[in-house]
Amino acid sequence: MKNIDYLTFGAHQLGQLKALHLEGDFDSVINLLQGQVTSDCGKLADGEGQPSALCDEKGYVLCNFDILLHKNLVLIAIDDELESIFLNEMGKFAPFYKVAIKPIDITFTGWIRKPHEDMLPNEQLIIMADDAQVSLLASFNNKEIVENIEDTASMSWSLNRKLLEDHIIQKKDSCKFRPHELMQHISRVSFSKGCFRGQEIIARMEYLGKQKKQTALVVHASKEEVQKFEIIGQTLSGNGKYFSSCLGPKDFFNF
């Protein structure tokens, strides 16, 4: 069975995601983000969000999140346990750009859709893969969500993203791994946008380094098998299987 066969297509109510609004002149907001986060915020556009990360000066990932535009607002969609890390780190630099970072009362609905499936107005495409696309809708009012869409809130949004090889860290993983170890250099790092925090070390690993470890999705038949691996994030269950983002020697995952 392919990993893609475990995907749960449809809508997911994301109560664990918090919304942060970067308030200020638009260009100043983008300039602030460009100097700190790993993705290229200059490419943000209506309907096109992006997965991103914040690293420290040594290139270790502090937190993961998604960035999107919603009605001309620049928003961060971040797991509630990582919110304080983002606020503390970005708060050091925001005043220099005359930008305020404030929680905002917005709810998120996520979709796993078939490739090129039509999206709702204001929905933001986050990841486009060969077999599926990931998108987010930020809403001030849940009535914006089309009523006839089946809600699969009981299914795990995190599991779907693991299945698409987007290995998101939890608070326990903060400041322990660099993007290449998590395979986040593929989907969350821009190597063409210029400098950002940790960029020099991350770029050296991309162009000069020899990668020794990487994270890969492993499907376990039992809980006992999980204990054999170093787990990134949380092991999730579904369909009688256990799914983990596992860190190990690069050659180990050549299966």
VOBA-1610 file (N, C-alpha, C; in pm, whole numbers, padded with zeros to 5 digits, always signed):
BEGIN
Met+00084-00119+00000Met+00000+00000+00000Met+00088+00125+00000Lys+00060+00219-00088Lys+00137+00342-00094Lys+00092+00438+00016Asn+00185+00523+00060Asn+00150+00621+00163Asn+00031+00705+00122Ile+00022+00738-00006Ile-00084+00825-00055Ile-00222+00762-00035Asp-00226+00628-00028Asp-00354+00559-00012Asp-00414+00579+00127Tyr-00332+00625+00222Tyr-00381+00649+00358Tyr-00437+00790+00374Leu-00423+00876+00274Leu-00469+01014+00285Leu-00619+01022+00308Thr-00660+01119+00388Thr-00802+01147+00408Thr-00835+01277+00336Phe-00902+01268+00223Phe-00937+01387+00147Phe-01060+01453+00209Gly-01065+01583+00199Gly-01178+01657+00252Gly-01135+01768+00344Ala-01232+01821+00419Ala-01210+01937+00506Ala-01173+01894+00647His-01087+01973+00711His-01042+01946+00847His-01054+02074+00928Gln-01130+02072+01036Gln-01138+02187+01125Gln-01015+02188+01215Leu-00939+02298+01211Leu-00806+02300+01273Leu-00806+02386+01399Gly-00867+02334+01503Gly-00873+02408+01627Gly-00739+02426+01695Gln-00640+02342+01660Gln-00509+02352+01723Gln-00423+02463+01662Leu-00468+02521+01551Leu-00391+02627+01487Leu-00433+02764+01539Lys-00335+02846+01572Lys-00358+02983+01614Lys-00321+03077+01500Ala-00388+03191+01495Ala-00362+03291+01392Ala-00290+03412+01451Leu-00181+03451+01387Leu-00109+03572+01424Leu-00111+03668+01306His-00143+03793+01334His-00149+03896+01231His-00026+03984+01242Leu+00049+04000+01131Leu+00161+04093+01127Leu+00106+04226+01079Glu+00096+04319+01172Glu+00028+04446+01149Glu+00130+04556+01121Gly+00116+04621+01006Gly+00206+04730+00969Gly+00203+04750+00819Asp+00288+04840+00772Asp+00301+04860+00628Asp+00335+04727+00560Phe+00268+04697+00450Phe+00284+04566+00386Phe+00429+04536+00351Asp+00496+04632+00290Asp+00635+04611+00251Asp+00724+04588+00374Ser+00695+04657+00481Ser+00772+04639+00605Ser+00751+04500+00662Val+00627+04452+00656Val+00597+04317+00705Val+00675+04213+00625Ile+00674+04227+00492Ile+00744+04133+00407Ile+00895+04139+00431Asn+00948+04259+00448Asn+01091+04273+00473Asn+01131+04209+00606Leu+01046+04224+00707Leu+01071+04160+00836Leu+01077+04009+00820Leu+00978+03953+00754Leu+00973+03808+00734Leu+01090+03758+00650Gln+01123+03833+00546Gln+01229+03788+00456Gln+01362+03770+00528Gly+01388+03852+00626Gly+01513+03845+00697Gly+01517+03740+00807Gln+01403+03677+00833Gln+01395+03584+00945Gln+01354+03443+00904Val+01250+03429+00825Val+01196+03296+00797Val+01264+03234+00676Thr+01242+03104+00658Thr+01315+03030+00555Thr+01253+03038+00416Ser+01124+03064+00406Ser+01058+03068+00276Ser+01072+03205+00212Asp+01038+03215+00085Asp+01048+03341+00012Asp+00914+03413+00016Cys+00902+03506+00111Cys+00775+03576+00130Cys+00746+03674+00017Gly+00845+03704-00065Gly+00822+03789-00181Gly+00731+03722-00283Lys+00712+03591-00268Lys+00626+03517-00361Lys+00485+03497-00308Leu+00457+03551-00189Leu+00320+03541-00137Leu+00224+03612-00230Ala+00110+03552-00254Ala+00009+03611-00340Ala-00127+03561-00297Asp-00231+03631-00338Asp-00366+03585-00307Asp-00385+03444-00363Gly-00427+03355-00278Gly-00450+03217-00319Gly-00327+03128-00310Glu-00212+03186-00273Glu-00088+03107-00267Glu-00015+03136-00137Gly-00037+03053-00035Gly+00039+03063+00088Gly+00165+02979+00077Gln+00233+02959+00190Gln+00356+02880+00185Gln+00389+02824+00323Pro+00438+02699+00326Pro+00493+02646+00450Pro+00628+02711+00476Ser+00661+02733+00602Ser+00785+02804+00634Ser+00837+02758+00769Ala+00951+02814+00810Ala+01012+02781+00938Ala+01092+02900+00986Leu+01118+02901+01114Leu+01204+03001+01177Leu+01320+02925+01240Cys+01443+02967+01207Cys+01563+02900+01258Cys+01643+02996+01346Asp+01733+02939+01425Asp+01823+03025+01501Asp+01947+03052+01417Glu+02043+03125+01475Glu+02162+03165+01401Glu+02248+03047+01359Lys+02233+02933+01426Lys+02311+02814+01391Lys+02237+02723+01294Gly+02122+02769+01247Gly+02049+02692+01147Gly+01958+02585+01202Tyr+01934+02583+01333Tyr+01843+02486+01392Tyr+01700+02537+01386Val+01607+02450+01351Val+01466+02488+01336Val+01404+02512+01473Leu+01347+02633+01490Leu+01280+02669+01614Leu+01132+02633+01610Cys+01067+02660+01497Cys+00924+02630+01484Cys+00885+02628+01338Asn+00775+02560+01310Asn+00715+02553+01177Asn+00581+02622+01177Phe+00539+02668+01059Phe+00411+02738+01046Phe+00383+02756+00898Asp+00264+02804+00867Asp+00227+02841+00731Asp+00201+02991+00726Ile+00238+03054+00616Ile+00216+03197+00595Ile+00114+03213+00484Leu+00017+03301+00503Leu-00082+03324+00398Leu-00133+03466+00400Leu-00191+03504+00289Leu-00259+03632+00276Leu-00408+03608+00284His-00475+03689+00364His-00621+03679+00374His-00678+03820+00377Lys-00741+03856+00267Lys-00802+03989+00257Lys-00700+04098+00292Asn-00582+04087+00230Asn-00471+04183+00245Asn-00404+04177+00383Leu-00436+04078+00464Leu-00369+04058+00591Leu-00263+03950+00576Val-00144+03974+00631Val-00041+03870+00635Val-00059+03793+00765Leu-00087+03664+00754Leu-00119+03581+00870Leu-00020+03466+00886Ile+00005+03430+01009Ile+00081+03310+01043Ile-00016+03209+01102Ala-00022+03091+01045Ala-00101+02981+01101Ala-00005+02886+01169Ile-00012+02879+01302Ile+00089+02807+01379Ile+00024+02724+01488Asp+00081+02610+01517Asp+00030+02525+01624Asp+00036+02599+01756Asp-00063+02578+01839Asp-00073+02658+01962Asp+00049+02642+02054Glu+00115+02525+02055Glu+00229+02508+02143Glu+00356+02575+02091Leu+00355+02615+01964Leu+00471+02682+01905Leu+00452+02833+01896Glu+00333+02880+01927Glu+00301+03022+01913Glu+00397+03110+01993Ser+00426+03073+02117Ser+00510+03158+02201Ser+00652+03166+02148Ile+00702+03058+02086Ile+00837+03061+02028Ile+00843+03164+01917Phe+00744+03163+01829Phe+00741+03259+01719Phe+00733+03402+01771Leu+00644+03424+01866Leu+00626+03560+01920Leu+00753+03610+01989Asn+00817+03525+02065Asn+00937+03566+02136Asn+01052+03598+02042Glu+01069+03515+01940Glu+01180+03536+01847Glu+01156+03655+01754Met+01038+03662+01695Met+01009+03770+01600Met+00990+03903+01672Gly+00949+03897+01799Gly+00931+04019+01876Gly+01060+04097+01897Lys+01175+04031+01883Lys+01304+04098+01897Lys+01331+04193+01781Phe+01272+04165+01665Phe+01304+04238+01543Phe+01189+04324+01491Ala+01065+04288+01526Ala+00948+04357+01473Ala+00949+04508+01497Pro+00991+04558+01615Pro+00989+04703+01636Pro+01076+04781+01539Phe+01184+04722+01490Phe+01271+04791+01396Phe+01203+04814+01261Tyr+01099+04736+01233Tyr+01025+04748+01107Tyr+00889+04815+01129Lys+00864+04859+01252Lys+00737+04919+01289Lys+00621+04823+01260Val+00644+04698+01297Val+00545+04593+01277Val+00505+04539+01414Ala+00377+04516+01434Ala+00325+04453+01555Ala+00273+04314+01519Ile+00299+04218+01605Ile+00251+04082+01583Ile+00147+04050+01690Lys+00023+04031+01647Lys-00087+04017+01741Lys-00173+03894+01709Pro-00216+03823+01813Pro-00315+03717+01790Pro-00441+03779+01731Ile-00508+03705+01645Ile-00630+03753+01581Ile-00733+03641+01582Asp-00858+03677+01600Asp-00965+03578+01614Asp-01006+03525+01478Ile-00930+03430+01431Ile-00956+03367+01302Ile-00949+03216+01321Thr-01037+03144+01255Thr-01032+02998+01256Thr-00982+02949+01121Phe-00918+02833+01124Phe-00864+02775+01000Phe-00934+02644+00968Thr-00964+02628+00842Thr-01009+02501+00788Thr-00908+02457+00685Gly-00862+02333+00697Gly-00766+02280+00600Gly-00831+02180+00508Trp-00781+02175+00387Trp-00831+02076+00290Trp-00716+01993+00236Ile-00744+01866+00218Ile-00662+01780+00134Ile-00747+01754+00011Arg-00700+01801-00103Arg-00779+01791-00226Arg-00703+01712-00332Lys-00778+01665-00431Lys-00715+01606-00548Lys-00640+01716-00624Pro-00533+01680-00695Pro-00458+01782-00769Pro-00548+01864-00861His-00529+01996-00855His-00600+02090-00942His-00751+02096-00917Glu-00796+02042-00805Glu-00937+02055-00768Glu-00968+02201-00737Asp-01085+02246-00773Asp-01123+02385-00748Asp-01126+02414-00599Met-01079+02533-00561Met-01078+02575-00422Met-01185+02681-00399Leu-01216+02705-00272Leu-01312+02808-00235Leu-01248+02947-00248Pro-01331+03051-00260Pro-01277+03187-00257Pro-01200+03210-00126Asn-01085+03275-00135Asn-00997+03307-00021Asn-00921+03188+00034Glu-00938+03070-00025Glu-00861+02954+00016Glu-00717+02967-00036Gln-00620+02926+00044Gln-00479+02943+00009Gln-00413+02808-00016Leu-00355+02791-00133Leu-00280+02670-00165Leu-00147+02673-00089Ile-00119+02568-00011Ile+00003+02562+00069Ile+00105+02466+00008Ile+00060+02346-00028Ile+00148+02245-00086Ile+00080+02184-00208Met+00154+02174-00317Met+00107+02102-00435Met+00196+01981-00456Ala+00142+01861-00439Ala+00215+01737-00460Ala+00159+01666-00583Asp+00223+01557-00621Asp+00179+01485-00740Asp+00038+01429-00724Asp+00005+01384-00603Asp-00121+01313-00581Asp-00223+01390-00499Ala-00184+01505-00445Ala-00276+01579-00359Ala-00227+01723-00343Gln-00317+01809-00300Gln-00280+01946-00267Gln-00334+01980-00129Val-00257+02062-00057Val-00292+02105+00078Val-00326+02252+00073Ser-00438+02290+00134Ser-00478+02430+00133Ser-00540+02468+00267Leu-00541+02598+00293Leu-00597+02653+00417Leu-00695+02764+00384Leu-00801+02771+00462Leu-00895+02882+00454Leu-00902+02948+00590Ala-00868+03076+00594Ala-00881+03155+00717Ala-01018+03221+00716Ser-01086+03216+00829Ser-01223+03264+00831Ser-01253+03340+00960Phe-01311+03460+00946Phe-01363+03532+01060Phe-01498+03476+01102Asn-01560+03404+01010Asn-01695+03354+01032Asn-01708+03220+00963Asn-01740+03115+01039Asn-01748+02981+00981Asn-01853+02968+00871Lys-01942+03066+00859Lys-02043+03060+00754Lys-01981+03074+00616Glu-01855+03121+00611Glu-01787+03131+00483Glu-01760+02994+00424Ile-01760+02891+00507Ile-01731+02756+00460Ile-01856+02696+00397Val-01841+02642+00280Val-01955+02584+00209Val-02017+02472+00291Glu-02150+02477+00309Glu-02217+02388+00402Glu-02216+02242+00359Asn-02206+02215+00229Asn-02217+02076+00186Asn-02083+02003+00181Ile-01978+02066+00235Ile-01848+01999+00239Ile-01844+01908+00362Glu-01808+01784+00340Glu-01802+01688+00450Glu-01686+01723+00543Asp-01713+01729+00670Asp-01611+01761+00769Asp-01545+01632+00818Thr-01414+01624+00804Thr-01340+01507+00851Thr-01253+01546+00969Ala-01311+01625+01060Ala-01235+01677+01173Ala-01179+01565+01261Ser-01244+01450+01261Ser-01197+01341+01345Ser-01067+01280+01292Met-01038+01303+01167Met-00915+01251+01109Met-00801+01348+01134Ser-00682+01301+01128Ser-00568+01382+01169Ser-00510+01461+01053Trp-00514+01594+01069Trp-00449+01683+00973Trp-00298+01657+00972Ser-00242+01637+01089Ser-00098+01611+01099Ser-00059+01484+01025Leu-00143+01382+01032Leu-00113+01258+00962Leu-00109+01281+00811Asn-00205+01356+00761Asn-00205+01385+00617Asn-00076+01453+00573Arg-00028+01547+00654Arg+00093+01618+00614Arg+00216+01528+00625Lys+00218+01437+00722Lys+00326+01338+00727Lys+00327+01254+00600Leu+00208+01213+00558Leu+00197+01128+00440Leu+00248+01199+00315Leu+00242+01331+00316Leu+00293+01411+00204Leu+00436+01456+00227Glu+00503+01390+00324Glu+00645+01414+00355Glu+00672+01555+00407Asp+00574+01614+00473Asp+00594+01743+00539Asp+00606+01713+00688His+00730+01700+00735His+00756+01656+00872His+00764+01777+00964Ile+00654+01808+01031Ile+00641+01927+01115Ile+00687+01894+01258Ile+00765+01984+01317Ile+00815+01959+01451Ile+00715+02000+01557Gln+00733+01945+01677Gln+00661+01989+01795Gln+00757+02069+01884Lys+00704+02121+01993Lys+00786+02203+02082Lys+00907+02127+02135Lys+00891+01997+02159Lys+01000+01916+02211Lys+01116+01905+02113Asp+01089+01929+01986Asp+01191+01919+01881Asp+01259+02052+01852Ser+01211+02159+01912Ser+01262+02293+01880Ser+01411+02304+01908Cys+01484+02361+01813Cys+01627+02391+01828Cys+01714+02264+01835Lys+01666+02153+01779Lys+01742+02028+01782Lys+01789+01983+01643Phe+01718+02025+01539Phe+01746+01972+01406Phe+01753+02084+01303Arg+01836+02064+01203Arg+01844+02158+01092Arg+01748+02113+00981Pro+01710+02206+00891Pro+01610+02172+00789Pro+01642+02047+00708His+01770+02026+00674His+01804+01910+00592His+01777+01779+00665Glu+01796+01777+00795Glu+01770+01654+00871Glu+01621+01621+00871Leu+01538+01725+00866Leu+01393+01707+00868Leu+01334+01698+00728Met+01419+01710+00626Met+01376+01716+00485Met+01294+01841+00456Gln+01304+01940+00542Gln+01230+02065+00521Gln+01299+02157+00420His+01423+02126+00385His+01491+02208+00284His+01422+02196+00148Ile+01341+02093+00132Ile+01272+02072+00004Ile+01149+02162-00008Ser+01070+02172+00100Ser+00943+02243+00089Ser+00936+02373+00168Arg+01029+02396+00262Arg+01016+02511+00350Arg+01131+02612+00340Val+01231+02583+00259Val+01348+02671+00251Val+01368+02720+00108Ser+01389+02851+00095Ser+01427+02910-00033Ser+01577+02936-00033Phe+01647+02884-00134Phe+01790+02906-00145Phe+01823+03018-00245Ser+01720+03087-00290Ser+01742+03193-00390Ser+01701+03332-00342Lys+01638+03341-00225Lys+01582+03470-00184Lys+01684+03561-00117Gly+01798+03510-00074Gly+01893+03593-00003Gly+01900+03553+00144Cys+01957+03640+00225Cys+01989+03606+00363Cys+01865+03597+00452Phe+01869+03503+00545Phe+01773+03493+00653Phe+01847+03430+00770Arg+01787+03430+00884Arg+01856+03380+01003Arg+01891+03232+00987Gly+02018+03201+01004Gly+02066+03065+00988Gly+02100+03027+00845Gln+02082+03122+00751Gln+02097+03092+00609Gln+02236+03044+00571Glu+02339+03102+00629Glu+02475+03066+00590Glu+02504+02919+00616Ile+02466+02871+00733Ile+02491+02731+00767Ile+02402+02638+00686Ile+02275+02676+00669Ile+02182+02594+00592Ile+02226+02585+00446Ala+02272+02696+00389Ala+02319+02695+00250Ala+02446+02612+00236Arg+02533+02615+00337Arg+02656+02536+00332Arg+02622+02387+00329Met+02519+02348+00404Met+02477+02208+00403Met+02419+02169+00267Glu+02351+02264+00203Glu+02289+02237+00073Glu+02394+02219-00036Tyr+02496+02303-00036Tyr+02590+02305-00149Tyr+02724+02239-00121Leu+02763+02231+00005Leu+02896+02179+00036Leu+02894+02059+00131Gly+02789+02046+00209Gly+02787+01943+00313Gly+02747+01807+00260Lys+02779+01706+00338Lys+02735+01569+00310Lys+02634+01531+00416Gln+02509+01513+00375Gln+02402+01487+00468Gln+02412+01345+00523Lys+02418+01335+00656Lys+02434+01205+00720Lys+02301+01148+00769Lys+02209+01237+00810Lys+02080+01192+00863Lys+01966+01257+00786Gln+01852+01191+00787Gln+01733+01248+00729Gln+01610+01192+00799Thr+01498+01259+00778Thr+01370+01214+00833Thr+01287+01153+00721Ala+01222+01043+00752Ala+01136+00977+00654Ala+01014+00922+00727Leu+00905+00909+00653Leu+00784+00849+00709Leu+00800+00698+00717Val+00773+00643+00833Val+00775+00498+00852Val+00637+00455+00900Val+00583+00354+00836Val+00454+00296+00876Val+00482+00170+00957His+00441+00172+01084His+00467+00061+01175His+00342-00026+01189Ala+00365-00154+01206Ala+00253-00247+01227Ala+00212-00253+01374Ser+00300-00210+01466Ser+00270-00218+01608Ser+00339-00105+01683Lys+00293-00077+01805Lys+00355+00025+01888Lys+00498-00012+01925Glu+00524-00141+01937Glu+00657-00186+01975Glu+00761-00146+01871Glu+00722-00146+01744Glu+00815-00109+01638Glu+00857+00038+01648Val+00767+00122+01699Val+00793+00266+01707Val+00915+00293+01796Gln+00933+00214+01900Gln+01039+00237+01997Gln+01178+00219+01938Lys+01189+00163+01820Lys+01318+00140+01757Lys+01373+00265+01689Phe+01292+00372+01681Phe+01328+00489+01602Phe+01334+00615+01686Glu+01409+00713+01638Glu+01404+00848+01694Glu+01291+00922+01623Ile+01190+00963+01698Ile+01068+01017+01641Ile+01070+01169+01639Ile+01036+01227+01525Ile+01016+01370+01511Ile+00866+01396+01521Gly+00827+01491+01606Gly+00684+01515+01623Gly+00620+01402+01700Gln+00503+01360+01655Gln+00423+01262+01727Gln+00389+01145+01638Thr+00392+01024+01692Thr+00344+00907+01619Thr+00192+00910+01617Leu+00135+00891+01500Leu-00010+00898+01483Leu-00062+00764+01433Ser-00184+00730+01469Ser-00242+00602+01431Ser-00360+00621+01337Gly-00382+00519+01255Gly-00496+00519+01164Gly-00495+00393+01080Asn-00611+00342+01050Asn-00623+00222+00966Asn-00544+00104+01023Gly-00536+00098+01155Gly-00465-00013+01217Gly-00314-00005+01208Lys-00261+00109+01162Lys-00117+00129+01148Lys-00073+00246+01235Tyr+00059+00258+01252Tyr+00119+00369+01326Tyr+00217+00441+01233Phe+00204+00573+01229Phe+00280+00653+01133Phe+00374+00747+01209Ser+00503+00741+01176Ser+00601+00824+01245Ser+00694+00892+01145Ser+00732+01015+01178Ser+00843+01081+01109Ser+00968+01039+01185Cys+01052+00957+01122Cys+01165+00896+01190Cys+01297+00952+01138Leu+01385+00986+01232Leu+01518+01036+01198Leu+01618+00923+01208Gly+01703+00912+01107Gly+01803+00807+01108Gly+01909+00830+01003Pro+02009+00742+00996Pro+02111+00753+00891Pro+02047+00755+00753Lys+02101+00837+00665Lys+02038+00857+00534Lys+02024+00727+00458Asp+02127+00644+00463Asp+02123+00518+00388Asp+02018+00421+00441Phe+01977+00438+00566Phe+01882+00347+00627Phe+01746+00351+00558Phe+01710+00468+00504Phe+01577+00486+00448Phe+01572+00463+00297Asn+01673+00402+00241Asn+01671+00371+00098Asn+01595+00241+00074Phe+01463+00251+00103Phe+01379+00133+00081Phe+01262+00170-00009
//
